[in-house]
């Protein structure tokens, strides 16, 4: 029952952030150590305002020496996966540009989850990614704090 309550809170906060971006500033996890975010991350939850309704996939993050990040997105295809490489260029601490849009790291504990807010054209998305122990359990306790900061 507790996991269901936390998931409901997560969905509510995610919806507020994704659809109310014009009313407040998106929180930025500015003191980010990209080397600690390296590795494979799986989508846990996504809230979108996206006319294309594209799916969200697992990805591997690799920090580059110049401060940018290479993201390898695994797109399932019949008989395997296609690897799409996306370069995130650092705009500022916790803020990146890619594919004509912006990606903001909102929060992370580096080991179990990270929240990402992204915009591209008319699309607004809030993603919660996790690592295998987290993917099948409960949302992070800090989701309430992210929601309070965002209001």
N, C-alpha and C positions, 0 to 999 in steps of 0.2 A: 504494500500500500504506500509506503514512504517513497519508493522509486516512482510510482505513478504520480504522486504529488509533485516531486521534483521535476519530472518530465513535463507536467502541466505548467509549472512555473517557467521552465526553460522555454517552452513554446510561446508563452505569453510575452516574455521579455524579448525573445527573438523576433516575434511579430511586431512589437512596438518599435524596436530598433530598425527593422527592415522597412517599415512603412511610415515611420515618423521622422525620417532623417532630416527633413527640412526644418524641424522645430528645435533641434538641439545639435550640439556638436558630438560627433562620434568619438568615444574615448579611444585613445591610442596608447598601446603598451610601448612606450617610447624607449625604455632602457632594455632593448632586446639584444640577446646574445644569439645570433643566428646559428652558431655552431651547436648550440643546445637544441635547436629545432630540427637539426639534420635527422633524416630517417624517414620511415614510411608512416603515413597518416591515413586514416580511414574516415569517410564521412559518417557522422552520427546523426546529424540533423541539419537541414537546410530550409531556410525561409526565403522566398523569392518574390520579387515583383519583376518578372522577366517575360516579355512577350514571346521569346523563343522556347521557353520551358525546357532548356537543355538539362540533362541529368548531371549529377555530381559524382565524381569518381575518386578512388584512392590515388594518392600521389606520394612521391618521394621528394624531399627537399634537400638540396645540396647548396650550402653557402659557397660563394666564389670569393677569390682573394680580393677582388675589387669592392667588396661589400654588397654586391648584388646576390640574387638567389636564383638557382636553376631548379625549376619544378618539373618533375617527370610525371605526367599524368598517365595513368593506365586505363585505356579505353577498351572495354571488353568487345571482342569481335568473335564471330563464329570461328571456332578452332583455336582461340588464343586471345592475346591482347596486343593492341597497338600502343606504342609509347609515344606520347606527344610531349615535346620539350617546350616549356614556356619560361622565358627569362623575365624575372622581376627586377626592375631597376630601382635602386634605392633613391627615393625622393627626400626622405628625412627619416629620423628614428621611428621605426615601426610603420612607415608609409612607403609604398612601392607603386610603380606604374608598370602596366603590362597590357598589351593588346588594346591600346587606346583607352584604357580605363585606369582606375586606381584600386589598390588593395591596401587595407588597413588591418594591421594586427591589433585586435582589441584587448586580448588577454591570453595568457598561457601560464601553465605551471611547468612547461618544458618536457614533462614526462608522460602526461596522460591526456591533455587536451590543449587545443587552442581555438580561439574565436577569430574569424576573419570576416570583415565587411568589405564587399567589393562593388564597384560600379563600372559599367561599360555601356555607353549609350543610354538607352532607357531602362536597362536592367539594374536592379538593386538586389543584392544577395547578402545574407548573413549565414555563415557556415560554422558549424561546430565540428571539429575533427578530433579524433581520438586515436590512441594506440590500442593494440589488442586487449589488454586487461580492462581498459575503460569502455571500449566499444559496446560490450554487452552488459554493462552495469548501469550506474546512475550518473546523472549530470554533475558537474563540479559544483561544490558549495558556493563558489564565487559568482555564480550566475546572478544571484540576487544583488551582489555588489555592482556588477556591470550594469544591471538594470537601473539601480539607484543613481549611478554616475551619469547615465545617459538621459535621465529625465530633467 
